[in-house]
Amino acid sequence: MLAVATEGSASSSEAHRRARALAMRAGCEPHITLTLLASLLMTGEGEAELRVLNPLLSPTEAAEVMRDASAVLLTVCRAAHLARTRAVARALAAALGRLKAVRAKQRGAGAAGAGPGAGAGPGAGGGGGGEAMAEEAHAAGGARVLAEQLAALLATAFAHVEGLSPSEVAALPALGVGLGGGAAPPTHGLDPRLLCFEFSMGIILRPQQVQQLLTLTVTPTRTRTRTLALTRTRTLALTRTLRRCSCCASSCPARGRAARSATRC
């Protein structure tokens, strides 16, 4: 993807590609990086801007590069979310193991207390039983919290990713083979700006937050990715809203744990 975006595709002549490589070596032409592609995804004219940076790209090739960049960011976000989910699953397994050990200890203590001469010692009484019940309740409560967090993480989806209707799919230009390895038409659209925000902040926006942001749109349009046309005033409002989401994520008590990205911002 980056090689095509920087050097140009095979459809360009060898002379043009060598001339561009020489210009990049001299510092006259920019190198296309993933950071730059993410910046281009923040604007509705990303494909046109990419062709300005690299005139050797055709419109279809520029569209494929932008689509593949979105796929990379989406894959990284999903992989990070799955890593957080796995961490909670392991914590839940450990908590269930502790709960099992506590209950086995209680059963052993109960069997010992039911033997001959049980209760005759000076330490016999309800104190030990109360401590055992408290220990079991604490272990069960911790496992229950982790189970709820894991369920929320497993049910988390990208709220700004929506399915495309057949008419929208038919209106899309034909694309070649991208990162997916096939030429099948896309079935979903997304807002690349929200995707870039999630990628940079390491969170997943809740549906309520996405809906709040979508209320700032003027005329949403879909091409290969879903873009939002905003006026200057509404763009500033969107920026402030995203900043509040960022501050909320940084001040959340659950920061650093998997529950932060699924149930809270």
C-alpha positions in Angstrom: 0.0 0.0 0.0 2.7 2.5 1.0 4.9 1.5 -1.9 2.1 2.1 -4.4 1.1 5.4 -2.7 4.7 6.6 -2.7 6.3 5.3 -5.9 3.2 4.9 -8.1 1.7 1.7 -9.6 2.8 -0.5 -12.4 0.5 1.5 -14.8 3.0 4.4 -14.7 6.0 4.3 -17.0 9.4 3.3 -15.7 10.8 6.7 -16.6 8.1 8.5 -14.5 8.7 6.2 -11.5 12.4 6.7 -11.6 12.0 10.5 -11.9 9.8 10.5 -8.9 12.2 8.3 -6.9 15.0 10.7 -7.7 12.9 13.7 -6.7 12.0 12.0 -3.4 15.7 11.3 -2.8 16.4 15.0 -3.3 13.6 16.0 -1.0 11.5 17.6 -3.7 8.7 15.1 -3.4 7.1 13.8 -0.2 7.2 10.2 1.1 3.6 8.9 1.7 3.4 7.5 5.2 0.6 5.9 7.2 0.4 9.1 9.3 -0.1 11.2 6.1 -2.8 8.8 4.8 -4.6 9.1 8.2 -4.5 12.8 7.8 -5.9 12.6 4.3 -8.7 10.4 5.7 -9.8 13.3 7.9 -10.9 15.2 4.8 -13.5 14.4 2.2 -11.0 15.3 -0.6 -8.4 12.8 0.6 -8.2 10.9 -2.8 -7.7 14.2 -4.7 -5.1 15.4 -2.3 -3.2 12.1 -2.6 -3.1 12.4 -6.4 -1.7 15.9 -5.9 1.1 14.5 -3.7 1.7 11.7 -6.2 0.4 12.5 -9.8 1.4 9.0 -10.9 -1.7 7.5 -9.2 -4.9 7.1 -11.2 -8.2 7.9 -9.5 -8.9 4.2 -9.0 -5.4 3.6 -7.5 -5.8 6.5 -5.1 -9.2 5.2 -4.0 -7.6 1.7 -3.4 -4.9 3.3 -1.3 -7.3 5.2 0.8 -9.5 2.1 1.2 -6.5 0.0 2.3 -5.5 2.7 4.7 -8.9 2.6 6.3 -8.6 -1.2 6.4 -5.3 -1.0 8.2 -6.6 1.4 10.9 -9.8 -0.6 11.3 -7.8 -3.8 11.7 -5.4 -2.3 14.3 -8.3 -0.9 16.3 -10.0 -4.3 16.3 -6.8 -6.1 17.2 -6.2 -3.7 20.1 -9.8 -4.3 21.3 -9.4 -8.1 21.0 -6.2 -7.8 23.1 -8.1 -5.9 25.8 -10.9 -8.5 25.6 -8.4 -11.4 26.0 -6.9 -9.6 29.1 -10.3 -9.5 30.7 -11.0 -13.1 29.8 -7.8 -14.2 31.5 -8.6 -12.1 34.6 -12.0 -13.7 34.7 -10.5 -17.2 34.5 -8.2 -16.4 37.3 -11.1 -15.0 39.4 -13.1 -18.1 38.8 -10.1 -20.2 39.9 -9.9 -18.2 43.1 -13.6 -18.6 43.7 -13.4 -22.4 43.1 -10.5 -22.6 45.6 -12.5 -20.6 48.2 -15.5 -22.9 47.9 -13.3 -26.0 48.0 -11.7 -24.7 51.2 -15.2 -24.1 52.7 -16.3 -27.6 51.8 -13.1 -29.0 53.4 -13.7 -27.0 56.6 -17.4 -28.1 56.7 -16.4 -31.7 56.4 -13.8 -31.3 59.2 -16.4 -29.6 61.4 -18.9 -32.4 60.9 -16.5 -35.0 62.4 -16.6 -36.4 65.9 -15.8 -33.9 68.6 -16.4 -31.0 66.3 -17.3 -27.8 68.0 -15.8 -28.7 71.3 -12.7 -26.5 70.9 -12.5 -23.0 72.2 -12.3 -21.5 68.7 -15.4 -23.1 67.5 -18.3 -20.8 66.6 -19.8 -18.6 63.9 -16.8 -16.3 63.4 -14.9 -18.6 61.1 -18.0 -19.3 59.0 -18.7 -15.5 58.7 -15.2 -14.9 57.4 -15.5 -17.7 54.9 -18.8 -16.4 53.6 -17.3 -12.9 53.2 -14.3 -14.3 51.3 -16.6 -16.2 49.0 -18.8 -13.2 48.4 -15.8 -11.0 47.6 -14.5 -13.6 45.1 -17.9 -14.1 43.5 -18.4 -10.3 43.2 -15.1 -9.8 41.5 -15.8 -12.6 39.1 -19.3 -11.1 38.4 -17.8 -7.7 37.6 -15.2 -9.2 35.2 -17.9 -11.3 33.5 -20.0 -8.2 32.9 -17.0 -6.4 31.4 -16.2 -9.4 29.2 -19.7 -9.6 27.9 -19.7 -5.8 27.1 -16.4 -6.1 25.3 -17.6 -9.1 23.2 -20.7 -7.1 22.2 -18.8 -4.0 21.3 -19.0 -2.9 17.7 -17.8 0.1 15.7 -21.0 2.3 15.9 -20.0 4.4 12.9 -19.6 1.3 10.6 -22.9 0.8 8.7 -24.0 -1.5 5.9 -24.3 -0.2 2.4 -27.6 -0.6 0.5 -27.5 -2.4 -2.9 -28.1 0.9 -4.7 -25.1 2.5 -2.8 -22.9 -0.5 -3.7 -23.9 -0.3 -7.3 -23.1 3.4 -7.4 -19.5 2.8 -6.3 -16.7 2.8 -8.9 -15.1 -0.6 -9.5 -12.0 -1.2 -7.4 -9.1 -3.5 -8.0 -7.5 -6.0 -5.6 -6.6 -4.4 -2.3 -5.4 -5.6 1.1 -8.3 -8.0 1.3 -6.9 -9.9 -1.6 -10.0 -9.8 -3.7 -12.0 -7.5 -5.9 -15.4 -8.0 -4.2 -17.4 -4.7 -3.8 -17.5 -3.2 -0.3 -20.5 -4.0 1.8 -20.0 -1.4 4.6 -19.2 2.3 4.9 -17.6 4.2 7.7 -16.7 7.7 8.8 -12.9 7.7 8.4 -12.5 10.7 10.8 -14.1 8.9 13.7 -11.9 5.9 12.8 -8.8 8.0 13.0 -9.9 9.4 16.3 -10.5 5.9 17.7 -7.1 4.8 16.3 -5.2 7.7 17.9 -6.9 7.6 21.3 -7.1 3.8 21.6 -10.8 3.8 22.4 -14.1 2.8 20.7 -16.8 5.4 20.6 -20.1 4.5 22.1 -23.3 4.6 19.9 -24.6 7.6 21.8 -21.4 9.5 21.1 -21.5 8.7 17.4 -25.1 9.8 17.2 -24.2 13.0 18.9 -21.5 13.6 16.3 -23.8 12.7 13.4 -26.2 15.4 14.4 -23.6 17.9 13.4 -23.7 16.8 9.8 -25.1 18.8 6.9 -25.3 16.4 4.0 -23.7 13.0 4.7 -22.5 11.4 1.5 -21.0 8.0 0.9 -18.3 7.1 -1.6 -15.9 4.3 -0.9 -15.8 5.5 2.7 -18.5 7.5 4.5 -17.6 11.2 4.7 -19.5 14.0 6.4 -19.8 17.5 4.9 -19.4 20.0 7.7 -19.5 23.8 7.8 -16.7 25.6 9.7 -18.9 26.2 12.7 -20.0 22.5 12.9 -16.4 21.4 12.4 -15.3 23.3 15.4 -18.2 21.8 17.4 -17.1 18.4 16.3 -13.6 19.1 17.4 -14.8 20.2 20.8 -16.9 17.1 21.2 -14.0 14.8 20.3 -11.8 16.7 22.8 -14.4 16.1 25.5 -14.4 12.4 24.6 -10.6 12.4 24.9 -10.6 14.2 28.3 -13.3 11.8 29.5 -11.2 8.8 28.4 -8.1 10.1 30.1 -9.9 10.8 33.4 -11.9 7.6 33.6 -11.0 5.5 36.7 -11.0 2.4 34.5 -8.1 3.8 32.4 -5.8 1.1 31.3 -8.4 -1.6 31.7 -10.4 -3.3 29.1 -13.7 -1.9 30.3 -12.7 1.6 29.3 -13.2 1.1 25.6 -16.4 -0.9 25.9 -18.7 0.6 28.5 -17.2 3.9 29.4 -15.4 6.7 27.5 
